[in-house]
Amino acid sequence: MRDDIKVNDRAWALGDKIAEKLETIYDDELGVDIYNLGFIYEVYVDENRHCDLVLSFSEMGCSCLEEVPDQITAALTQLDEIDSVAVKVVWSPAWQMTRISRYGRMALGISVH
């Protein structure tokens, strides 16, 4: 799990599995997955196998705004450890390009130092 994502212990333990699922969900306009774009801000999994996930997008007019929350729910509930998901979209703090991972920068053709 990325260091810039707030997680609890249960989410941390599932970090690689959660990341793999989130890497299958793409921002159609940018052609990069939401995990590597840094759209995910928080992931919490409770003892009842419920996941709360907080994310943002690059802009309010993002065409994926309607479909991505449903895609996240569908992907994460494929994991045995997660039965339900609540997705919250926030605009504060605003998403910044600095949240894009090294992989995401390479995929977008942004200089990687």
Secondary structure by P-SEA (a helix, b strand, c coil): ccccccccaaaaaaaaaaaaaaaacccccccccccccccccccccccccbbbbbbccccccccccccaaaaaaaaaaccccccbbbbbbbcccccccccccaaaaaaaccccc
